[in-house]
Amino acid sequence: MAGEPIKVVFDCNVIWQAFFSATGPSAQCKKLVDSGEVTLFLSIAVLEEIRDVLLRPKTRAKFPTVTSEAVEAFLQDLADNARVQKSVPGKFTGMRDPKDEPYINLALAAGATYIVSRDSDLLDLMRWDTEDGRDFQKRFRSLKIVRPETFLEEIERAKNT
């Protein structure tokens, strides 16, 4: 993989999974960021959402060993290895789930090639058999929304070419 690292945005569920599992595909995606093989872009809004999700009472009840200190250390590590966009223009609207719009807007502002997600509202934008998917892909040809496993496969393919 020659040249600049690939620019990527991870959505909250991918980061959540990387926090809770050091061995899964999401953690492998984070390791690509930590090694500098890809450049992760974050925004203040995304960091706040991740913090909120990780510290919710429901999450803490399910994972009682999660502490505020562990979450803050993880978020600091994430931010230290990423580029944090202080301001992200809201160019894209109209999602089925408006809470996903910050990820698309961040990717557009950063010039990212990928959004890595498990969220069907985001992944469905890659479907040509829907009007929303066709419209999105025509408007944003250089942006791909993929699952962590697909992202890892594409990065590995790029290394081998």
C-alpha positions in Angstrom: 0.0 0.0 0.0 2.0 2.9 -1.2 1.3 6.6 -0.7 -0.8 8.2 2.0 -2.8 6.0 4.4 -6.4 5.4 3.5 -8.8 7.9 5.2 -11.6 6.2 7.2 -14.4 6.9 9.6 -15.6 4.3 12.1 -19.1 4.5 13.4 -19.9 4.2 17.0 -20.8 0.5 16.9 -17.4 -0.4 15.4 -15.6 1.6 18.1 -17.8 0.1 20.8 -16.9 -3.4 19.6 -13.2 -2.5 19.5 -13.4 -1.3 23.1 -15.1 -4.5 24.3 -13.2 -7.1 22.2 -9.5 -6.9 21.6 -9.6 -9.8 19.0 -12.6 -9.1 16.8 -12.7 -7.5 13.4 -13.4 -4.1 14.8 -10.3 -4.3 17.1 -8.3 -5.3 14.0 -9.6 -2.2 12.2 -8.5 -0.1 15.2 -5.0 -1.8 15.1 -4.7 -0.5 11.5 -5.2 3.0 12.9 -2.8 2.5 15.8 -0.1 1.3 13.4 -0.6 4.2 11.0 -1.7 2.0 8.1 -5.0 4.0 7.9 -6.0 7.4 9.1 -9.1 7.6 11.3 -11.1 10.7 11.4 -13.2 11.6 14.4 -15.3 14.7 15.3 -16.2 16.1 18.7 -19.8 14.9 18.1 -18.6 11.4 17.4 -16.4 11.3 20.5 -19.3 12.5 22.6 -21.6 9.8 21.2 -19.0 7.1 21.9 -18.5 8.3 25.4 -22.3 8.4 26.0 -22.8 4.9 24.7 -19.9 3.4 26.6 -21.0 5.1 29.9 -24.8 4.4 29.6 -26.3 2.7 32.7 -27.4 -0.1 30.4 -23.9 -0.7 29.1 -22.4 -0.5 32.5 -24.9 -2.9 33.9 -24.0 -5.4 31.2 -20.3 -4.8 31.6 -19.8 -3.9 35.3 -16.0 -3.7 35.0 -16.3 -0.7 32.7 -15.1 2.4 34.5 -15.2 6.0 33.5 -11.4 6.0 33.7 -11.1 3.1 31.2 -13.5 4.8 28.8 -11.6 8.1 29.0 -8.3 6.3 28.5 -9.7 4.5 25.5 -11.1 7.7 24.0 -7.8 9.5 24.6 -5.9 6.7 22.8 -8.4 6.8 20.0 -8.1 10.6 19.6 -4.3 10.5 19.9 -4.1 8.1 16.9 -6.7 9.9 14.8 -7.4 13.3 13.3 -10.1 15.1 15.2 -12.1 17.5 13.1 -13.2 20.4 15.4 -16.0 21.5 13.0 -17.9 19.4 10.5 -20.3 21.1 8.1 -23.7 19.4 7.8 -23.8 19.0 4.0 -25.7 15.6 4.0 -29.2 15.2 5.4 -32.1 13.0 4.9 -31.0 9.7 6.5 -33.6 7.2 7.8 -31.8 7.6 11.1 -30.6 11.2 11.4 -28.1 10.1 14.1 -26.0 8.6 11.3 -25.7 11.9 9.4 -22.6 13.0 11.5 -20.6 10.0 10.2 -21.4 10.8 6.6 -20.7 14.5 7.1 -17.4 13.7 8.8 -16.4 11.4 6.0 -17.2 14.0 3.4 -15.4 16.8 5.3 -12.3 14.5 5.8 -12.3 13.2 2.2 -12.5 9.7 3.6 -12.7 6.7 1.3 -14.5 4.5 3.8 -17.1 4.5 6.6 -16.8 1.3 8.5 -20.1 0.3 10.1 -22.5 -2.5 11.0 -25.4 -0.1 10.9 -28.0 -1.2 8.3 -29.1 2.5 7.8 -25.6 3.3 6.6 -24.8 0.1 4.8 -28.0 0.3 2.8 -26.7 3.4 1.1 -24.4 1.0 -0.8 -27.4 -0.8 -2.3 -28.1 -0.1 -5.9 -31.6 -1.6 -5.7 -32.9 1.3 -3.6 -33.5 4.8 -4.7 -31.6 6.2 -1.7 -28.7 3.9 -2.4 -28.4 4.8 -6.0 -28.8 8.5 -5.2 -26.1 8.4 -2.5 -23.6 6.5 -4.7 -24.1 8.8 -7.6 -23.5 11.9 -5.4 -20.6 10.4 -3.4 -18.8 8.0 -5.8 -15.5 7.9 -3.8 -17.1 7.0 -0.5 -17.7 3.3 0.4 -19.6 2.1 3.5 -18.6 -1.4 4.5 -18.6 -3.8 7.3 -15.3 -4.2 9.3 -14.6 -7.6 7.7 -14.9 -6.1 4.2 -12.7 -3.2 5.2 -10.0 -5.6 6.4 -10.2 -7.6 3.2 -9.9 -4.5 1.1 -6.9 -3.2 3.0 -5.2 -6.6 2.8 -5.9 -6.6 -1.0 -4.4 -3.1 -1.3 -1.3 -4.3 0.5 -0.8 -7.1 -2.0 -1.1 -5.0 -5.1 
